[in-house]
Amino acid sequence: MKIIRSSHLASAAVVALLALSAAALAQPAQSPAPAAPPAAASSPMTHPVPGKNMEERVENHIKQLHAQLQITPAEQPQWDQFAQVMRENARDMDQAFLQRAQQYPTMNAMQNMQS
């Protein structure tokens, strides 16, 4: 009789765990929104920078950051290097998105996940 009870107990435990995990997956993850300071409300990260493509958006973002950070003439050489990396990354992202869009119709599930 003990074997039957422990078997029923184990089955009940498995069913309970499955039910709990299913319930956890079914509920949307809700986390309280952090209170943003007033300065963050107007930051470019909360409002996308307008532009046709990633390169154009990044160029607009570089200009906004330059003005916001008040880059001095002494800081300008370092800023130029930083901005160039941002431009190169934007160009690479645009190319990657374009390539994916062109290949998407012929991708299988594995290729889609990898892209």
N, C-alpha and C positions, 0 to 999 in steps of 0.2 A: 504494500500500500504506500510506503514511503517513496518508492520509485515513481509511482503514478503521480503522487502529489508534487514531487520535485520536477517531474516532467511537465505537469500542468503549470507549475510556478515558472519554470524556465520559458515555456511558451508564452505565458502572460507577460513576462518581462520583455521578451522579444517584441511582442505586439505593442506593448506600451512604448518601447524605444522607437519603433517604427512610426507610431502615431505622433510621438513628440517631434521627431525629426521632420515628418511630413508637415506638421503644423508650423514648425519654425520656417520651413521653406516657403510655405504658402503665404506667410505674413510678410508684407513689404518691410524692408529695413527702414525704420524711422529713427532718425537721430535728431535731437533738438538743434535747431539752427543756431550757430554761435552768434552772439551779438557783435555786429561789426561796428567798429568805430566810424564816426562820420567821414573821416578822410578815406577810409577804405571803400565807402559807398560810391565815391566818384572815381575810383581807380580804374585804369583800363582793363584790368582783369575781370571786373564785374560787368563791363560793357564791351562786347567785342569791338575791335577796331575795324572800321569799314574798309573794304577793298575787294577787288575781284578775285585775287588768288593769295596764296600764302605770302609770296614775296612782297606784294603790295601792302598787305596788312602789316607785315613785319617792318617795312620801310616807314609806315605811318607810326608804328609803335616805337621805333627807334627815335623818330623826331619828338614824339611825346615824352619819352624817357629823357632825352637830351635836355629838353626844356625843364622838365620836372626836377631832374637831378642837378640842374645848373652846372653843367660840366665847364670847368675852367680851362683856359688855354693850356695850362700845365698838364691837365688830365686828358686833353684832347687826343694825343697819340694812343694812349691806352684805350680810350673810348672808341677810336676808329678801329682798332683791332677787334674789340668786342663786337662792334656793330657789323664788321665784316663776317665774323663767325655766325652771327644771327642771320645775315643775308644768305650765306652759303647753306645753312641748315634749312632755311625757307625754300631755297631753290631745290635742294635735295628732296624735301618733303613734297613739293609740287610734282617733281618727276616721279616719285614713288607712287603718289596717288594716281597720277595719269597712267602709269604702267599697270597698276592694279585694276583701274577702270577698263583698260583695254583687254586685259587678260581674264577679267571676271566671268564673262559668258562661257569660257571653256574650262574654268577651274573645277576640279573635283573638291569634295569636302575637305580633304587634307590640305590641298593647296590654298583653299580659302582661309583655313585656320592659320596656316603659316604666314600668309600675307598680312 
